Amino acid sequence: MAVDLNHTIVQSRNKRASAEFLGRILGLPVGKDWGPFTPLETSNGVTLDYMEATSIQPNHYCFIVSEPEFDEIFARIEEAGVEFWADPGHHTPGEINHLYGGRGVYFDDPDGHNMEVITAPYA
């Protein structure tokens, strides 16, 4: 049986601004608004559909990238002055991790969602 994730809804205070923030960091284009959503599609076809909400429950989103892509993304994080951590609990500020033979970094989006970028999937 083939089961693929197609999309998820990401709560935000300003759907366009939040989608553009992550799009800039990841180097992905933001799509045109579709109904109540502003879509940001990843290379494997999964769409993060940003939707405005008054109450936000922060979630975690992880993106697996190549080593060169990590370098580009990390450079954009630093250029934007975005705080980053080596761990999901935000206990190791200003560092990246080297888990599972790769590199990883965590940062928050404007709505407090915990974003993770890694080069090696978890074992």
C-alpha positions in Angstrom: 0.0 0.0 0.0 1.3 3.4 -0.9 0.5 6.2 1.6 1.9 9.6 1.0 1.5 12.8 3.0 -0.1 15.4 0.8 -0.4 18.5 2.9 -0.6 19.8 6.5 -2.2 23.0 7.8 0.2 25.4 9.6 -1.5 27.9 11.9 -0.2 31.4 11.6 -1.1 35.0 12.6 -0.2 36.2 9.1 -0.3 33.3 6.6 1.6 35.2 3.8 4.3 36.5 6.1 4.9 33.1 7.8 5.0 31.2 4.5 7.4 33.8 3.0 9.6 33.6 6.1 10.1 29.8 5.7 10.2 30.0 1.9 13.1 32.5 2.1 15.0 30.3 4.6 14.5 27.1 2.7 14.8 28.6 -0.7 11.3 27.6 -1.8 8.8 29.7 -3.7 5.5 30.5 -2.0 2.4 29.7 -4.0 -0.6 31.8 -4.8 -3.3 31.9 -2.1 -5.8 29.2 -2.5 -9.0 29.7 -0.5 -7.9 30.4 3.1 -4.4 28.9 2.5 -1.0 30.2 1.4 0.9 27.1 0.2 4.6 26.3 0.5 5.4 23.1 -1.4 8.5 21.0 -0.7 10.4 19.1 -3.4 8.7 15.9 -2.5 5.3 17.4 -3.2 4.1 17.9 0.4 2.5 21.3 0.9 2.5 23.3 4.1 -0.8 25.2 3.9 -0.5 28.3 6.0 -3.9 29.4 7.5 -4.6 32.3 9.8 -5.6 31.5 13.3 -6.1 33.6 16.5 -4.8 30.8 18.7 -1.7 29.0 17.7 -0.5 25.6 19.0 3.2 25.5 18.0 4.2 22.3 16.1 7.4 20.8 14.9 8.4 20.5 11.2 11.5 18.7 10.0 13.1 19.1 6.5 15.7 16.7 5.2 18.2 18.4 2.8 21.5 17.6 1.1 24.8 18.9 2.6 25.1 21.7 0.0 21.5 22.7 0.6 22.1 22.8 4.4 25.0 25.2 3.8 22.7 27.5 1.8 19.9 27.3 4.3 22.2 27.9 7.3 23.7 30.9 5.5 20.2 32.4 5.1 19.4 31.7 8.7 22.6 33.6 9.8 22.1 36.4 7.2 18.5 36.9 8.5 19.7 37.0 12.1 17.4 34.2 13.1 18.2 32.5 16.4 19.1 28.8 16.1 19.8 25.9 18.3 21.4 22.4 18.1 18.5 20.8 19.9 14.7 20.8 19.8 14.4 22.1 23.4 16.5 25.2 22.5 19.1 24.5 25.2 22.2 24.8 22.9 22.0 28.3 21.3 24.1 29.3 18.3 25.2 25.7 17.5 24.4 23.0 15.0 24.3 19.3 15.8 26.2 16.5 14.1 23.9 13.6 14.8 23.6 10.4 12.7 26.5 11.4 10.5 25.0 14.6 9.4 24.2 18.1 10.5 21.0 19.7 12.0 19.7 23.0 13.2 16.5 24.2 14.8 14.9 27.6 14.6 11.5 29.1 15.3 9.2 30.7 12.7 7.3 33.9 13.4 4.5 31.9 15.1 6.7 29.8 17.3 6.7 26.6 15.2 9.9 24.7 15.8 11.5 24.2 12.4 14.3 21.6 11.9 16.7 21.2 9.0 18.8 18.0 8.9 21.1 16.3 6.4 20.8 12.8 7.7 17.5 11.1 8.7 17.3 9.6 12.2 18.5 6.1 12.6 
